[in-house]
């Protein structure tokens, strides 16, 4: 079992690491990854980083 506990609440030693930048091999890859974060911040219609609340999904 893998445990993700960045705040060390469980007092378990870290046994694995994930680096999202490790797979980037080109500038285009880096640009695509950065775009996921930039589009959310720069779009004035989407101020909420996590998206709209669930109640707005239904019509």
Biotite code that builds the C-alpha atoms (Angstrom):
import biotite.structure as struc

atoms = struc.array([
    struc.Atom([0.000, 0.000, 0.000], chain_id="A", res_id=1, res_name="UNK", atom_name="CA", element="C"),
    struc.Atom([1.218, 3.484, -0.838], chain_id="A", res_id=2, res_name="UNK", atom_name="CA", element="C"),
    struc.Atom([0.655, 6.234, 1.677], chain_id="A", res_id=3, res_name="UNK", atom_name="CA", element="C"),
    struc.Atom([0.462, 9.870, 0.609], chain_id="A", res_id=4, res_name="UNK", atom_name="CA", element="C"),
    struc.Atom([0.889, 11.937, 3.743], chain_id="A", res_id=5, res_name="UNK", atom_name="CA", element="C"),
    struc.Atom([2.678, 15.231, 2.911], chain_id="A", res_id=6, res_name="UNK", atom_name="CA", element="C"),
    struc.Atom([1.885, 16.665, 6.370], chain_id="A", res_id=7, res_name="UNK", atom_name="CA", element="C"),
    struc.Atom([3.298, 13.634, 8.279], chain_id="A", res_id=8, res_name="UNK", atom_name="CA", element="C"),
    struc.Atom([0.070, 13.107, 10.185], chain_id="A", res_id=9, res_name="UNK", atom_name="CA", element="C"),
    struc.Atom([0.642, 9.346, 10.368], chain_id="A", res_id=10, res_name="UNK", atom_name="CA", element="C"),
    struc.Atom([4.322, 9.655, 11.386], chain_id="A", res_id=11, res_name="UNK", atom_name="CA", element="C"),
    struc.Atom([5.317, 7.168, 8.686], chain_id="A", res_id=12, res_name="UNK", atom_name="CA", element="C"),
    struc.Atom([8.573, 7.612, 6.785], chain_id="A", res_id=13, res_name="UNK", atom_name="CA", element="C"),
    struc.Atom([8.308, 8.635, 3.155], chain_id="A", res_id=14, res_name="UNK", atom_name="CA", element="C"),
    struc.Atom([9.004, 5.602, 0.950], chain_id="A", res_id=15, res_name="UNK", atom_name="CA", element="C"),
    struc.Atom([8.124, 6.895, -2.510], chain_id="A", res_id=16, res_name="UNK", atom_name="CA", element="C"),
    struc.Atom([8.288, 10.149, -4.421], chain_id="A", res_id=17, res_name="UNK", atom_name="CA", element="C"),
    struc.Atom([6.445, 11.507, -7.422], chain_id="A", res_id=18, res_name="UNK", atom_name="CA", element="C"),
    struc.Atom([7.973, 14.199, -9.541], chain_id="A", res_id=19, res_name="UNK", atom_name="CA", element="C"),
    struc.Atom([5.538, 15.463, -12.217], chain_id="A", res_id=20, res_name="UNK", atom_name="CA", element="C"),
    struc.Atom([8.420, 17.184, -14.014], chain_id="A", res_id=21, res_name="UNK", atom_name="CA", element="C"),
    struc.Atom([10.432, 13.989, -14.474], chain_id="A", res_id=22, res_name="UNK", atom_name="CA", element="C"),
    struc.Atom([8.556, 12.913, -17.601], chain_id="A", res_id=23, res_name="UNK", atom_name="CA", element="C"),
    struc.Atom([9.081, 16.249, -19.363], chain_id="A", res_id=24, res_name="UNK", atom_name="CA", element="C"),
    struc.Atom([11.589, 15.903, -22.168], chain_id="A", res_id=25, res_name="UNK", atom_name="CA", element="C"),
    struc.Atom([10.775, 18.844, -24.425], chain_id="A", res_id=26, res_name="UNK", atom_name="CA", element="C"),
    struc.Atom([9.784, 22.458, -24.119], chain_id="A", res_id=27, res_name="UNK", atom_name="CA", element="C"),
    struc.Atom([6.456, 21.555, -25.690], chain_id="A", res_id=28, res_name="UNK", atom_name="CA", element="C"),
    struc.Atom([5.774, 19.016, -22.929], chain_id="A", res_id=29, res_name="UNK", atom_name="CA", element="C"),
    struc.Atom([6.568, 21.625, -20.284], chain_id="A", res_id=30, res_name="UNK", atom_name="CA", element="C"),
    struc.Atom([4.344, 24.184, -22.009], chain_id="A", res_id=31, res_name="UNK", atom_name="CA", element="C"),
    struc.Atom([1.435, 21.726, -22.123], chain_id="A", res_id=32, res_name="UNK", atom_name="CA", element="C"),
    struc.Atom([1.814, 20.875, -18.419], chain_id="A", res_id=33, res_name="UNK", atom_name="CA", element="C"),
    struc.Atom([2.067, 24.536, -17.404], chain_id="A", res_id=34, res_name="UNK", atom_name="CA", element="C"),
    struc.Atom([-1.021, 25.296, -19.473], chain_id="A", res_id=35, res_name="UNK", atom_name="CA", element="C"),
    struc.Atom([-3.175, 23.249, -17.119], chain_id="A", res_id=36, res_name="UNK", atom_name="CA", element="C"),
    struc.Atom([-2.378, 25.684, -14.318], chain_id="A", res_id=37, res_name="UNK", atom_name="CA", element="C"),
    struc.Atom([-2.180, 28.953, -16.246], chain_id="A", res_id=38, res_name="UNK", atom_name="CA", element="C"),
    struc.Atom([-5.557, 28.631, -17.969], chain_id="A", res_id=39, res_name="UNK", atom_name="CA", element="C"),
    struc.Atom([-7.390, 28.321, -14.664], chain_id="A", res_id=40, res_name="UNK", atom_name="CA", element="C"),
    struc.Atom([-5.667, 31.338, -13.117], chain_id="A", res_id=41, res_name="UNK", atom_name="CA", element="C"),
    struc.Atom([-5.908, 33.653, -16.133], chain_id="A", res_id=42, res_name="UNK", atom_name="CA", element="C"),
    struc.Atom([-9.563, 33.003, -17.043], chain_id="A", res_id=43, res_name="UNK", atom_name="CA", element="C"),
    struc.Atom([-11.651, 35.668, -15.233], chain_id="A", res_id=44, res_name="UNK", atom_name="CA", element="C"),
    struc.Atom([-14.759, 33.511, -15.627], chain_id="A", res_id=45, res_name="UNK", atom_name="CA", element="C"),
    struc.Atom([-13.161, 30.645, -13.706], chain_id="A", res_id=46, res_name="UNK", atom_name="CA", element="C"),
    struc.Atom([-11.846, 32.120, -10.480], chain_id="A", res_id=47, res_name="UNK", atom_name="CA", element="C"),
    struc.Atom([-12.319, 28.920, -8.477], chain_id="A", res_id=48, res_name="UNK", atom_name="CA", element="C"),
    struc.Atom([-9.177, 26.783, -8.824], chain_id="A", res_id=49, res_name="UNK", atom_name="CA", element="C"),
    struc.Atom([-11.097, 23.523, -8.300], chain_id="A", res_id=50, res_name="UNK", atom_name="CA", element="C"),
    struc.Atom([-13.915, 24.271, -10.732], chain_id="A", res_id=51, res_name="UNK", atom_name="CA", element="C"),
    struc.Atom([-17.570, 25.050, -10.193], chain_id="A", res_id=52, res_name="UNK", atom_name="CA", element="C"),
    struc.Atom([-19.431, 23.697, -7.154], chain_id="A", res_id=53, res_name="UNK", atom_name="CA", element="C"),
    struc.Atom([-21.413, 20.471, -7.734], chain_id="A", res_id=54, res_name="UNK", atom_name="CA", element="C"),
    struc.Atom([-24.768, 22.233, -7.478], chain_id="A", res_id=55, res_name="UNK", atom_name="CA", element="C"),
    struc.Atom([-24.091, 24.160, -10.687], chain_id="A", res_id=56, res_name="UNK", atom_name="CA", element="C"),
    struc.Atom([-23.630, 20.988, -12.783], chain_id="A", res_id=57, res_name="UNK", atom_name="CA", element="C"),
    struc.Atom([-27.334, 20.116, -12.839], chain_id="A", res_id=58, res_name="UNK", atom_name="CA", element="C"),
    struc.Atom([-29.879, 22.007, -14.867], chain_id="A", res_id=59, res_name="UNK", atom_name="CA", element="C"),
])
